[in-house]
């Protein structure tokens, strides 16, 4: 339009053109509908000036009409273009505003959608068959054998570690120095480290300083030994076997242990090392510097090569010397009483767990209404750390894979680095039995074994990965699921709320005291320690369900063709084999299978006792 005006005028002033251009330049910086109103007067003024110039040249009426038509047409085109551009700018402006100011709202909506996902099901056909079987059997009385040890030989094994290692002797008078231990991991890894440290101190004729617990980015707990276990009881119980003090002597506290070579990391000791390695590698440092600090100390002492008197020492520590503090004993006693709906504890297990802190009242208010007198404890080791570390696929698709990889990058950087250079098949991991059971798969095991829908189930563990959608298939089969948060009030849980190790101690107590304990992950330290505790103190009346994950994965892989009866038969055979009573196999943990010399004794029919 400007070109047409200039050509028609032939001598239009440069100042007028500059003014028009400047006006346009100022207006072009604005967005929105206001531009349209400001541009329209400018167009009208240009048209008027152009028409005036045309008259001065005595143009014929026909030319004037043609010229007016052209100007009008071009004005309409320009107006339409201006409206379109204004609308586009307005949309861009609104989108930018939403992006800047409401990003949090969009994320919130995504989170809501994620929480409202339907239940996550991996074995739909088996789940339907299990639901049908439980519904049909709902009116029948439950088989009492499900709550009993199937093999009476279990009752012949008795605890034997209560006697200290040498009946009439205390620790050796020769003392080679002090041993410090800073144990890593959660409650149960630290428990193993404490008892292994007791054995190493006795082996090296050293004094053990009460172990400290390292802070973990996974567990996020600042608890120390005295917040969980009774310090004085521990020191006094072990005094005839090993010297234990609460602090390093002042003369040694100022030493830079790393600088003098007295700090020993897990990289410097073999995993499950033999005692001879400690004598060869650690004893000279201890004798030279008077102190050694084990940093981490995760699974650094083996099982098979440990002499009987030291194995007994290990079991004395784990099964007798480590008693939870009174606050945990009282809360645990209250928790178990409400689960059982009884006012006093009766079993040997209860005496070991609660000591003099068994509660007789307070449980009987409204909390116990409707609860059964027996319960099954299920340790659901399906937290995000276990799921991420397993490298398995749990049916969550690409979103799950990204989420677990991000977790590994933060918490397991070495594993994440290894994955960049190698490929791990989730299918192969599952076939090898390396994947923790999902809540759905745990429910299928229980239903195949014959536990009916009325079974009261205590679920141990922290946050289930995937939340309610992941847990829903299990609650569909067994609606009577409870956790410690359901049984204890908020005020009763308040002292332990921000301490994962103390909450784990309540789970330990509830699982150890349960009528039946069901394991879903053989690699879990809690499952391992609770299983051993039940064998040692259960007197042959504390059954544990332990699926073989490798065999179970094979059964599940045939889901498309297997009948419910065949599934039941194979699951029952799998679980029954673990219940068979035998001494600890070579290479197995004494904490998990304490039927071994130094820990447990087997009574013969003639009254004799071996081991």
RODO-2510 file (C-alpha; in nm, 4 decimals, decimal comma):
residues 611
     n   res          X          Y          Z
     1     x     0,0000     0,0000     0,0000
     2     x     0,2865     0,2341     0,0783
     3     x     0,4347     0,1636    -0,2648
     4     x     0,1093     0,2430    -0,4401
     5     x     0,0769     0,5732    -0,2529
     6     x     0,4305     0,6829    -0,3309
     7     x     0,4061     0,5979    -0,6985
     8     x     0,0783     0,7844    -0,7314
     9     x     0,2102     1,0910    -0,5495
    10     x     0,5473     1,1009    -0,7202
    11     x     0,6741     1,3644    -0,4749
    12     x     0,5445     1,2769    -0,1335
    13     x     0,7601     1,4276     0,1438
    14     x     1,0167     1,2067     0,3206
    15     x     0,9088     1,3422     0,6597
    16     x     0,5550     1,2098     0,6086
    17     x     0,6898     0,8679     0,5117
    18     x     0,9204     0,8609     0,8131
    19     x     0,6335     0,9525     1,0410
    20     x     0,4174     0,6735     0,9036
    21     x     0,7043     0,4230     0,9266
    22     x     0,7854     0,5291     1,2840
    23     x     0,4251     0,4936     1,3823
    24     x     0,4222     0,1435     1,2407
    25     x     0,7436     0,0547     1,4100
    26     x     0,6086     0,1588     1,7468
    27     x     0,2866    -0,0308     1,6998
    28     x     0,4540    -0,3484     1,5734
    29     x     0,6057    -0,4053     1,9193
    30     x     0,2606    -0,4525     2,0720
    31     x     0,0568    -0,7709     2,0697
    32     x    -0,3071    -0,8515     2,1116
    33     x    -0,6289    -0,6979     1,9852
    34     x    -0,5180    -0,3374     2,0546
    35     x    -0,3042    -0,3399     1,7387
    36     x    -0,6083    -0,3760     1,5190
    37     x    -0,7765    -0,0581     1,6427
    38     x    -0,4520     0,1397     1,6118
    39     x    -0,3749     0,0269     1,2588
    40     x    -0,7139     0,1070     1,1113
    41     x    -0,6948     0,4934     1,1403
    42     x    -0,3553     0,4893     0,9702
    43     x    -0,4968     0,3084     0,6709
    44     x    -0,7839     0,5515     0,6400
    45     x    -0,5454     0,8504     0,6472
    46     x    -0,3289     0,7009     0,3726
    47     x    -0,6308     0,6320     0,1589
    48     x    -0,7536     0,9885     0,1981
    49     x    -0,4172     1,1347     0,1013
    50     x    -0,3948     0,9061    -0,1985
    51     x    -0,7408     0,9995    -0,3153
    52     x    -0,6640     1,3696    -0,2778
    53     x    -0,3512     1,3402    -0,4891
    54     x    -0,5453     1,1500    -0,7569
    55     x    -0,7992     1,4372    -0,7947
    56     x    -0,5254     1,6944    -0,8384
    57     x    -0,4089     1,5106    -1,1530
    58     x    -0,7610     1,5362    -1,3076
    59     x    -0,8090     1,1619    -1,3252
    60     x    -1,1252     1,0482    -1,5037
    61     x    -1,4141     0,9185    -1,2929
    62     x    -1,3546     0,5662    -1,4293
    63     x    -0,9909     0,5710    -1,3077
    64     x    -1,1021     0,7028    -0,9734
    65     x    -1,3534     0,4223    -0,9300
    66     x    -1,0922     0,1582    -1,0268
    67     x    -0,8365     0,3138    -0,7947
    68     x    -1,0873     0,3273    -0,5073
    69     x    -1,1794    -0,0376    -0,5646
    70     x    -0,8121    -0,1427    -0,5584
    71     x    -0,7447     0,0565    -0,2419
    72     x    -1,0527    -0,0914    -0,0752
    73     x    -0,9527    -0,4445    -0,1733
    74     x    -0,5990    -0,3983    -0,0440
    75     x    -0,7346    -0,2515     0,2812
    76     x    -0,9547    -0,5546     0,3332
    77     x    -0,6588    -0,7889     0,2715
    78     x    -0,4387    -0,5925     0,5109
    79     x    -0,7117    -0,5871     0,7756
    80     x    -0,7580    -0,9657     0,7518
    81     x    -0,3825    -1,0206     0,7789
    82     x    -0,3642    -0,7915     1,0804
    83     x    -0,6469    -0,9773     1,2526
    84     x    -0,4789    -1,3113     1,1854
    85     x    -0,1436    -1,1940     1,3209
    86     x    -0,3106    -1,0456     1,6275
    87     x    -0,4872    -1,3742     1,7017
    88     x    -0,1611    -1,5680     1,6590
    89     x     0,0228    -1,3339     1,8970
    90     x    -0,2598    -1,3653     2,1462
    91     x    -0,2429    -1,7471     2,1417
    92     x     0,1350    -1,7378     2,1812
    93     x     0,1029    -1,4968     2,4709
    94     x    -0,1541    -1,7145     2,6465
    95     x     0,0497    -2,0304     2,5945
    96     x     0,3593    -1,8612     2,7317
    97     x     0,1646    -1,7464     3,0360
    98     x     0,0345    -2,0990     3,0979
    99     x     0,3808    -2,2436     3,0563
   100     x     0,5342    -1,9951     3,2994
   101     x     0,2665    -1,9627     3,5630
   102     x     0,0831    -2,2971     3,5602
   103     x     0,3568    -2,5539     3,5084
   104     x     0,3106    -2,6682     3,8675
   105     x    -0,0616    -2,7206     3,8083
   106     x     0,0102    -2,9346     3,5023
   107     x     0,2519    -3,1467     3,7052
   108     x    -0,0075    -3,1772     3,9788
   109     x    -0,2631    -3,3010     3,7275
   110     x    -0,0135    -3,5548     3,5964
   111     x     0,0476    -3,6763     3,9503
   112     x    -0,3267    -3,7066     4,0114
   113     x    -0,3671    -3,9078     3,6918
   114     x    -0,0760    -4,1286     3,7967
   115     x    -0,2309    -4,1893     4,1393
   116     x    -0,5664    -4,2704     3,9845
   117     x    -0,4245    -4,5360     3,7536
   118     x    -0,6031    -4,8669     3,7485
   119     x    -0,4459    -5,1591     3,9311
   120     x    -0,1229    -5,2872     3,7772
   121     x    -0,1752    -5,6495     3,6810
   122     x     0,0893    -5,8797     3,5326
   123     x    -0,0861    -6,2168     3,5618
   124     x    -0,4500    -6,1484     3,4814
   125     x    -0,5543    -6,5052     3,4049
   126     x    -0,4077    -6,6495     3,7258
   127     x    -0,5535    -6,3636     3,9265
   128     x    -0,9013    -6,4362     3,7941
   129     x    -0,8641    -6,8058     3,8770
   130     x    -0,7357    -6,7260     4,2273
   131     x    -1,0257    -6,4870     4,2895
   132     x    -1,2732    -6,7521     4,1778
   133     x    -1,1116    -7,0207     4,3960
   134     x    -1,1121    -6,7995     4,7053
   135     x    -1,4759    -6,7055     4,6493
   136     x    -1,5814    -7,0707     4,6181
   137     x    -1,3916    -7,1735     4,9306
   138     x    -1,5026    -6,8749     5,1368
   139     x    -1,7610    -7,0679     5,3391
   140     x    -1,5344    -7,3661     5,4152
   141     x    -1,3306    -7,3939     5,7335
   142     x    -0,9617    -7,3225     5,6875
   143     x    -0,7079    -7,6042     5,7089
   144     x    -0,5402    -7,5749     6,0498
   145     x    -0,2238    -7,7326     5,9050
   146     x    -0,1584    -7,4072     5,7200
   147     x    -0,0625    -7,2533     6,0537
   148     x     0,1645    -7,5365     6,1737
   149     x     0,5172    -7,6595     6,1031
   150     x     0,4683    -7,9633     5,8783
   151     x     0,7770    -8,1481     6,0053
   152     x     0,7971    -8,2508     6,3705
   153     x     1,1771    -8,2806     6,3474
   154     x     1,1863    -7,9026     6,3798
   155     x     1,0927    -7,9374     6,7471
   156     x     1,4024    -8,1455     6,8189
   157     x     1,6341    -7,8489     6,7582
   158     x     1,7057    -7,6390     7,0662
   159     x     1,8925    -7,3088     7,1173
   160     x     2,2458    -7,3711     7,2437
   161     x     2,4226    -7,0362     7,2143
   162     x     2,3118    -6,8978     7,5502
   163     x     2,6226    -7,0466     7,7090
   164     x     2,9223    -6,8238     7,6508
   165     x     3,2086    -6,9637     7,4486
   166     x     3,4391    -7,0785     7,7326
   167     x     3,2497    -7,1807     8,0417
   168     x     3,4942    -7,0686     8,3077
   169     x     3,7028    -6,8081     8,1320
   170     x     3,6660    -6,4464     8,0363
   171     x     3,8387    -6,2647     7,7512
   172     x     4,2126    -6,3189     7,7077
   173     x     4,4242    -6,0895     7,9240
   174     x     4,6338    -6,0000     7,6196
   175     x     4,4728    -5,7035     7,4457
   176     x     4,5984    -5,6004     7,1040
   177     x     4,4058    -5,2749     7,0818
   178     x     4,0648    -5,1343     6,9970
   179     x     3,8302    -5,2063     6,7087
   180     x     3,5938    -4,9389     6,5773
   181     x     3,3120    -5,0264     6,3392
   182     x     3,1000    -4,7826     6,1381
   183     x     2,8311    -5,0061     5,9905
   184     x     2,6461    -4,9155     5,6728
   185     x     2,3010    -5,0103     5,5426
   186     x     1,9718    -5,0291     5,7283
   187     x     1,8713    -5,1875     6,0580
   188     x     1,9287    -5,5482     5,9577
   189     x     2,2559    -5,5005     5,7678
   190     x     2,3862    -5,3140     6,0714
   191     x     2,2752    -5,5933     6,3036
   192     x     2,4821    -5,8427     6,1051
   193     x     2,7807    -5,6063     6,1083
   194     x     2,7599    -5,5704     6,4886
   195     x     2,7706    -5,9459     6,5485
   196     x     3,0464    -5,9988     6,2930
   197     x     3,2449    -5,7259     6,4707
   198     x     3,2052    -5,9095     6,8023
   199     x     3,3567    -6,2215     6,6450
   200     x     3,6475    -6,0314     6,4867
   201     x     3,7240    -5,8572     6,8177
   202     x     3,7380    -6,1929     6,9946
   203     x     3,9458    -6,3429     6,7138
   204     x     4,2069    -6,0644     6,7358
   205     x     4,2031    -6,0349     7,1171
   206     x     4,0857    -5,6767     7,0866
   207     x     3,8398    -5,4513     7,2679
   208     x     3,5321    -5,3601     7,0669
   209     x     3,4088    -5,0016     7,0837
   210     x     3,0299    -4,9904     7,0695
   211     x     2,9570    -4,9830     6,6926
   212     x     2,8334    -4,6713     6,5180
   213     x     2,5846    -4,6599     6,2306
   214     x     2,6552    -4,4656     5,9121
   215     x     2,3943    -4,2352     5,7614
   216     x     2,2487    -4,3764     5,4398
   217     x     2,0988    -4,1722     5,1553
   218     x     1,8515    -4,4571     5,1049
   219     x     1,7389    -4,5087     5,4656
   220     x     1,7888    -4,1461     5,5799
   221     x     1,8090    -4,2351     5,9473
   222     x     2,0361    -4,0781     6,2082
   223     x     1,9711    -4,3486     6,4710
   224     x     2,2681    -4,4892     6,6595
   225     x     2,3150    -4,8147     6,8513
   226     x     2,1667    -4,6788     7,1758
   227     x     1,8515    -4,5575     6,9974
   228     x     1,7693    -4,9135     6,8905
   229     x     1,9404    -5,1615     7,1254
   230     x     1,9985    -5,1688     7,5000
   231     x     2,3658    -5,0742     7,5365
   232     x     2,4246    -5,1905     7,8935
   233     x     2,2501    -5,5227     7,8383
   234     x     2,4615    -5,5858     7,5287
   235     x     2,7911    -5,5024     7,7043
   236     x     2,7092    -5,7106     8,0128
   237     x     2,5787    -6,0109     7,8232
   238     x     2,8952    -6,0375     7,6133
   239     x     3,1439    -5,9484     7,8892
   240     x     3,2630    -6,3072     7,9364
   241     x     3,3408    -6,3370     7,5669
   242     x     3,4748    -6,0018     7,4516
   243     x     3,5518    -5,6626     7,6046
   244     x     3,3148    -5,3913     7,4870
   245     x     3,3471    -5,0222     7,5750
   246     x     3,1299    -4,7297     7,4760
   247     x     3,4062    -4,4936     7,3635
   248     x     3,7617    -4,5019     7,2362
   249     x     4,0151    -4,3955     7,5045
   250     x     4,0982    -4,0237     7,4981
   251     x     4,4610    -4,0881     7,4014
   252     x     4,3465    -4,2462     7,0743
   253     x     4,0609    -4,0135     6,9854
   254     x     4,2857    -3,7488     6,8313
   255     x     4,4556    -3,9880     6,5881
   256     x     4,4008    -3,9486     6,2140
   257     x     4,3179    -4,3135     6,1541
   258     x     4,3170    -4,2835     5,7778
   259     x     4,6566    -4,1136     5,7762
   260     x     4,8216    -4,3825     5,9884
   261     x     4,6674    -4,6655     5,7844
   262     x     4,4201    -4,7829     6,0484
   263     x     4,1032    -4,7150     5,8487
   264     x     3,9931    -5,0305     5,6656
   265     x     3,7240    -5,0099     5,3972
   266     x     3,5233    -5,2926     5,2455
   267     x     3,7460    -5,2738     4,9386
   268     x     4,0391    -5,3942     5,1500
   269     x     3,8695    -5,7060     5,2877
   270     x     3,7225    -5,9918     5,0858
   271     x     3,3489    -6,0423     5,1015
   272     x     3,2757    -6,3199     5,3547
   273     x     3,6469    -6,3414     5,4311
   274     x     3,7960    -6,6279     5,6288
   275     x     3,9229    -6,5598     5,9820
   276     x     4,2802    -6,6159     5,8621
   277     x     4,2546    -6,3053     5,6408
   278     x     4,1852    -6,0887     5,9452
   279     x     4,4769    -6,2429     6,1345
   280     x     4,7128    -6,1928     5,8416
   281     x     4,6055    -5,8459     5,7229
   282     x     4,4428    -5,6669     6,0158
   283     x     4,6217    -5,7934     6,3258
   284     x     4,9622    -5,6357     6,2361
   285     x     4,7955    -5,2942     6,1878
   286     x     4,6115    -5,3332     6,5161
   287     x     4,9290    -5,4248     6,7041
   288     x     5,1243    -5,1380     6,5490
   289     x     4,8698    -4,8564     6,5911
   290     x     4,6559    -4,9836     6,8771
   291     x     4,3342    -4,9222     6,6872
   292     x     4,1610    -5,0276     6,3645
   293     x     3,8507    -4,8677     6,2154
   294     x     3,6311    -5,0822     5,9866
   295     x     3,4356    -4,8476     5,7618
   296     x     3,1226    -5,0115     5,6186
   297     x     3,1896    -5,3713     5,7253
   298     x     2,9111    -5,5220     5,5167
   299     x     2,9226    -5,9049     5,5050
   300     x     3,3000    -5,9121     5,5573
   301     x     3,3121    -6,2355     5,7629
   302     x     3,2350    -6,5770     5,6138
   303     x     3,0504    -6,8687     5,7719
   304     x     3,1993    -7,2052     5,6857
   305     x     3,5549    -7,1474     5,8098
   306     x     3,4612    -6,9900     6,1428
   307     x     3,5480    -7,2150     6,4425
   308     x     3,2608    -7,3452     6,6524
   309     x     3,3405    -7,1296     6,9575
   310     x     3,3330    -6,8150     6,7402
   311     x     3,0158    -6,9287     6,5616
   312     x     2,8529    -6,9629     6,9031
   313     x     2,9677    -6,6107     6,9834
   314     x     2,7992    -6,4852     6,6683
   315     x     2,4725    -6,6514     6,7665
   316     x     2,4940    -6,5285     7,1269
   317     x     2,5151    -6,1780     6,9905
   318     x     2,2316    -6,2034     6,7390
   319     x     1,9825    -6,4208     6,9271
   320     x     2,0488    -6,3161     7,2876
   321     x     2,2541    -5,9998     7,3383
   322     x     2,0780    -5,7577     7,1039
   323     x     1,7599    -5,6461     7,2792
   324     x     1,5511    -5,3570     7,1513
   325     x     1,5219    -5,0511     7,3754
   326     x     1,2156    -5,0449     7,6093
   327     x     1,0317    -4,7907     7,3905
   328     x     1,0464    -5,0291     7,0942
   329     x     0,9631    -5,3327     7,3079
   330     x     0,6539    -5,1643     7,4492
   331     x     0,5309    -5,0411     7,1106
   332     x     0,6023    -5,3824     6,9571
   333     x     0,4221    -5,5584     7,2413
   334     x     0,1203    -5,3342     7,1933
   335     x     0,1253    -5,3952     6,8190
   336     x     0,1357    -5,7749     6,8517
   337     x    -0,1278    -5,7870     7,1257
   338     x    -0,3705    -5,5924     6,9104
   339     x    -0,3017    -5,8215     6,6188
   340     x    -0,3648    -6,1298     6,8315
   341     x    -0,6406    -5,9849     7,0505
   342     x    -0,4846    -6,1259     7,3660
   343     x    -0,3855    -5,9462     7,6844
   344     x    -0,0582    -6,1208     7,7644
   345     x     0,2271    -6,2813     7,5762
   346     x     0,2867    -6,6515     7,6227
   347     x     0,5546    -6,7818     7,3863
   348     x     0,9314    -6,8068     7,4230
   349     x     0,9572    -6,5806     7,1208
   350     x     0,7630    -6,3094     7,3009
   351     x     0,9834    -6,3316     7,6091
   352     x     1,2948    -6,2888     7,3948
   353     x     1,1510    -5,9931     7,2037
   354     x     0,9833    -5,8024     7,4874
   355     x     1,1550    -5,9067     7,8110
   356     x     0,9952    -5,7206     8,1013
   357     x     0,8223    -5,4721     7,8729
   358     x     0,5230    -5,6849     7,7770
   359     x     0,2064    -5,4793     7,8164
   360     x    -0,1088    -5,6298     7,9637
   361     x    -0,3506    -5,3406     7,9185
   362     x    -0,4091    -5,0485     7,6826
   363     x    -0,4485    -5,2805     7,3841
   364     x    -0,8000    -5,3809     7,4678
   365     x    -0,9760    -5,0577     7,3846
   366     x    -1,1502    -5,0271     7,0520
   367     x    -0,8345    -5,1168     6,8624
   368     x    -0,8831    -5,4915     6,9049
   369     x    -1,2449    -5,5068     6,7990
   370     x    -1,2943    -5,7543     6,5183
   371     x    -0,9322    -5,8653     6,4973
   372     x    -0,8431    -6,2376     6,4898
   373     x    -0,6302    -6,4312     6,7359
   374     x    -0,3737    -6,5277     6,4719
   375     x    -0,2169    -6,3517     6,1785
   376     x     0,0212    -6,4005     5,8888
   377     x     0,3076    -6,1535     5,8429
   378     x     0,4078    -6,0784     5,4847
   379     x     0,7365    -5,9006     5,4232
   380     x     0,6726    -5,7169     5,0997
   381     x     1,0270    -5,6188     4,9935
   382     x     0,9042    -5,4181     4,6958
   383     x     1,0380    -5,0740     4,7786
   384     x     1,1879    -4,8554     4,5075
   385     x     1,5492    -4,9301     4,5999
   386     x     1,5008    -5,3066     4,5667
   387     x     1,2989    -5,2737     4,2478
   388     x     1,5589    -5,0444     4,0895
   389     x     1,8542    -5,2589     4,1921
   390     x     1,6981    -5,5794     4,0567
   391     x     1,7062    -5,4517     3,6930
   392     x     1,3760    -5,6308     3,6341
   393     x     1,0664    -5,5241     3,4417
   394     x     0,7412    -5,5012     3,6392
   395     x     0,4940    -5,4108     3,3660
   396     x     0,5053    -5,0329     3,4051
   397     x     0,6308    -4,9622     3,0532
   398     x     0,8637    -4,6837     2,9456
   399     x     0,7647    -4,4527     3,2324
   400     x     0,8698    -4,7184     3,4859
   401     x     1,2018    -4,7768     3,3097
   402     x     1,2858    -4,4056     3,3066
   403     x     1,1880    -4,3651     3,6708
   404     x     1,3980    -4,6591     3,7902
   405     x     1,6959    -4,5527     3,5805
   406     x     1,6810    -4,2056     3,7370
   407     x     1,6760    -4,3678     4,0822
   408     x     1,9806    -4,5784     3,9957
   409     x     2,1683    -4,2716     3,8723
   410     x     2,1156    -4,1084     4,2127
   411     x     2,1456    -4,3973     4,4577
   412     x     2,3409    -4,6679     4,2692
   413     x     2,5816    -4,4725     4,0442
   414     x     2,8204    -4,7680     4,0016
   415     x     2,5355    -4,9871     3,8805
   416     x     2,4082    -4,7133     3,6480
   417     x     2,7585    -4,6774     3,5024
   418     x     2,7819    -5,0504     3,4414
   419     x     2,4496    -5,0469     3,2595
   420     x     2,5866    -4,7942     3,0086
   421     x     2,8458    -5,0458     2,8976
   422     x     2,6423    -5,3651     2,9051
   423     x     2,2891    -5,4877     2,8389
   424     x     2,0900    -5,6684     3,1055
   425     x     1,7829    -5,8624     2,9998
   426     x     1,4887    -5,8196     3,2422
   427     x     1,3483    -6,1491     3,1135
   428     x     1,6717    -6,3298     3,1965
   429     x     1,6807    -6,1676     3,5413
   430     x     1,3326    -6,3020     3,6082
   431     x     1,4093    -6,6511     3,4797
   432     x     1,7119    -6,6647     3,7126
   433     x     1,4957    -6,5770     4,0132
   434     x     1,6490    -6,2339     4,0691
   435     x     1,3273    -6,0310     4,0711
   436     x     1,1452    -5,9533     4,3981
   437     x     0,7863    -6,0731     4,4018
   438     x     0,5186    -5,8150     4,3339
   439     x     0,2208    -5,7908     4,5730
   440     x     0,0148    -5,9648     4,3043
   441     x     0,2596    -6,2571     4,2842
   442     x     0,2705    -6,2853     4,6642
   443     x    -0,1085    -6,3014     4,6747
   444     x    -0,1103    -6,5799     4,4163
   445     x     0,1257    -6,7859     4,6348
   446     x    -0,0945    -6,7452     4,9422
   447     x    -0,4111    -6,8336     4,7510
   448     x    -0,2450    -7,1406     4,5957
   449     x    -0,1404    -7,2584     4,9428
   450     x    -0,5029    -7,2362     5,0608
   451     x    -0,5199    -6,9294     5,2844
   452     x    -0,8760    -6,7979     5,2561
   453     x    -0,9961    -6,4415     5,2062
   454     x    -1,0538    -6,3948     5,5794
   455     x    -0,6835    -6,4353     5,6576
   456     x    -0,5531    -6,1414     5,8577
   457     x    -0,2275    -6,0244     5,6978
   458     x     0,0257    -5,7854     5,8483
   459     x     0,2293    -5,6233     5,5679
   460     x     0,5840    -5,5320     5,6691
   461     x     0,8044    -5,2962     5,4736
   462     x     0,8061    -4,9312     5,3819
   463     x     0,6453    -4,7683     5,0787
   464     x     0,5430    -5,0207     4,8121
   465     x     0,6749    -4,9106     4,4730
   466     x     0,3795    -4,8132     4,2557
   467     x     0,1553    -4,7372     4,5537
   468     x    -0,2099    -4,8372     4,5692
   469     x    -0,2402    -4,9480     4,2023
   470     x     0,0408    -5,1990     4,2594
   471     x    -0,1049    -5,3219     4,5893
   472     x    -0,4643    -5,3490     4,4658
   473     x    -0,4420    -5,7022     4,3143
   474     x    -0,3310    -5,8314     4,6565
   475     x    -0,6101    -5,6493     4,8413
   476     x    -0,8585    -5,7892     4,5912
   477     x    -0,7588    -6,1393     4,7052
   478     x    -0,7053    -6,0564     5,0740
   479     x    -0,8970    -5,7506     5,1952
   480     x    -0,7821    -5,7858     5,5595
   481     x    -0,4426    -5,6248     5,5079
   482     x    -0,2975    -5,4064     5,7821
   483     x     0,0285    -5,2267     5,8554
   484     x     0,1732    -5,0850     6,1756
   485     x     0,0147    -4,7519     6,0776
   486     x    -0,3281    -4,9194     6,0896
   487     x    -0,2747    -5,0861     6,4263
   488     x    -0,0942    -4,8160     6,6226
   489     x    -0,2247    -4,4625     6,6619
   490     x    -0,0402    -4,1605     6,5266
   491     x     0,0649    -4,0660     6,8801
   492     x     0,1980    -4,4163     6,9459
   493     x     0,4026    -4,4083     6,6254
   494     x     0,5216    -4,0490     6,6662
   495     x     0,8505    -4,1303     6,8495
   496     x     0,9617    -4,3495     6,5563
   497     x     0,8046    -4,1691     6,2616
   498     x     1,1153    -4,0120     6,1077
   499     x     1,3485    -4,3036     6,1837
   500     x     1,3344    -4,5854     5,9302
   501     x     1,5472    -4,8212     6,1420
   502     x     1,3147    -4,7909     6,4414
   503     x     1,0108    -4,8478     6,2210
   504     x     1,1916    -5,1488     6,0734
   505     x     1,2417    -5,2778     6,4290
   506     x     0,8621    -5,2782     6,4758
   507     x     0,8308    -5,4769     6,1535
   508     x     1,0979    -5,7179     6,2791
   509     x     0,8996    -5,7731     6,5992
   510     x     0,5664    -5,8207     6,4194
   511     x     0,7148    -6,0665     6,1694
   512     x     0,9061    -6,2665     6,4302
   513     x     0,5937    -6,2970     6,6483
   514     x     0,3565    -6,3896     6,3645
   515     x     0,1845    -6,7285     6,3508
   516     x     0,3146    -6,7613     5,9940
   517     x     0,5818    -6,5533     5,8242
   518     x     0,5826    -6,5224     5,4436
   519     x     0,8991    -6,4162     5,2591
   520     x     0,8916    -6,2606     4,9121
   521     x     1,2618    -6,1899     4,8624
   522     x     1,5346    -6,4277     4,9781
   523     x     1,7958    -6,1518     4,9443
   524     x     1,6298    -5,9317     5,2053
   525     x     1,8203    -5,9006     5,5321
   526     x     1,4997    -5,8576     5,7330
   527     x     1,3535    -6,1766     5,5860
   528     x     1,6794    -6,3598     5,6483
   529     x     1,7161    -6,2454     6,0098
   530     x     1,3497    -6,2973     6,0983
   531     x     1,3524    -6,6466     5,9462
   532     x     1,6577    -6,7392     6,1555
   533     x     1,5108    -6,5820     6,4680
   534     x     1,1928    -6,7882     6,4260
   535     x     1,3936    -7,1077     6,3795
   536     x     1,6083    -7,0375     6,6846
   537     x     1,3399    -6,9217     6,9295
   538     x     1,0290    -7,0748     6,7675
   539     x     1,0653    -7,4209     6,9217
   540     x     0,9542    -7,5793     6,5951
   541     x     0,6205    -7,3970     6,5995
   542     x     0,6960    -7,0944     6,3826
   543     x     0,6461    -7,1848     6,0155
   544     x     0,7955    -6,9703     5,7404
   545     x     0,6763    -6,9636     5,3784
   546     x     0,9661    -6,9193     5,1409
   547     x     0,8965    -6,9428     4,7639
   548     x     1,1845    -7,0359     4,5356
   549     x     1,1787    -6,7381     4,2981
   550     x     1,3523    -6,9197     4,0139
   551     x     1,1049    -7,2076     4,0182
   552     x     0,8157    -6,9694     4,0705
   553     x     0,9203    -6,7679     3,7658
   554     x     0,9086    -7,0878     3,5606
   555     x     0,5568    -7,1621     3,6849
   556     x     0,4396    -6,8086     3,6068
   557     x     0,5870    -6,8286     3,2570
   558     x     0,3328    -7,1042     3,1820
   559     x     0,0394    -6,8868     3,2855
   560     x    -0,1272    -6,9098     2,9460
   561     x    -0,1826    -7,2845     2,9681
   562     x    -0,1588    -7,3943     3,3310
   563     x    -0,4779    -7,4899     3,5153
   564     x    -0,5456    -7,3657     3,8669
   565     x    -0,5054    -7,7143     4,0118
   566     x    -0,1653    -7,7531     3,8485
   567     x    -0,0592    -7,4110     3,9697
   568     x    -0,1605    -7,4972     4,3269
   569     x     0,0249    -7,8281     4,3206
   570     x     0,3522    -7,6809     4,1949
   571     x     0,3454    -7,3836     4,4331
   572     x     0,2785    -7,6106     4,7320
   573     x     0,5668    -7,8412     4,6376
   574     x     0,7959    -7,5414     4,6012
   575     x     0,7104    -7,3988     4,9440
   576     x     0,7079    -7,7375     5,1164
   577     x     1,0653    -7,8110     5,0112
   578     x     1,1955    -7,5080     5,1970
   579     x     1,0218    -7,6218     5,5155
   580     x     1,2195    -7,9459     5,5275
   581     x     1,4343    -7,9615     5,8387
   582     x     1,8098    -8,0008     5,7928
   583     x     2,1381    -7,8596     5,9265
   584     x     2,2697    -7,5404     5,7701
   585     x     2,3973    -7,6111     5,4174
   586     x     2,7498    -7,5051     5,3332
   587     x     2,7783    -7,1402     5,2300
   588     x     2,4516    -7,0348     5,3936
   589     x     2,4190    -6,7626     5,6550
   590     x     2,4085    -6,8708     6,0187
   591     x     2,1782    -6,5761     6,0855
   592     x     1,9230    -6,7237     5,8488
   593     x     1,9805    -7,0939     5,9170
   594     x     2,1122    -7,1333     6,2717
   595     x     2,0848    -7,5149     6,2839
   596     x     2,4610    -7,5413     6,2987
   597     x     2,7264    -7,6358     6,5569
   598     x     2,7678    -7,3611     6,8141
   599     x     2,4164    -7,2230     6,7659
   600     x     2,1584    -7,4998     6,7960
   601     x     2,1630    -7,8566     6,9254
   602     x     1,9564    -8,1521     6,8076
   603     x     1,8054    -8,3797     7,0708
   604     x     1,8098    -8,7521     7,0004
   605     x     1,5367    -8,9965     7,0896
   606     x     1,7510    -9,1327     7,3720
   607     x     1,7872    -8,7945     7,5322
   608     x     2,1322    -8,7277     7,3882
   609     x     2,2191    -8,4001     7,2242
   610     x     2,4573    -8,3569     6,9321
   611     x     2,6297    -8,0475     6,7935
***
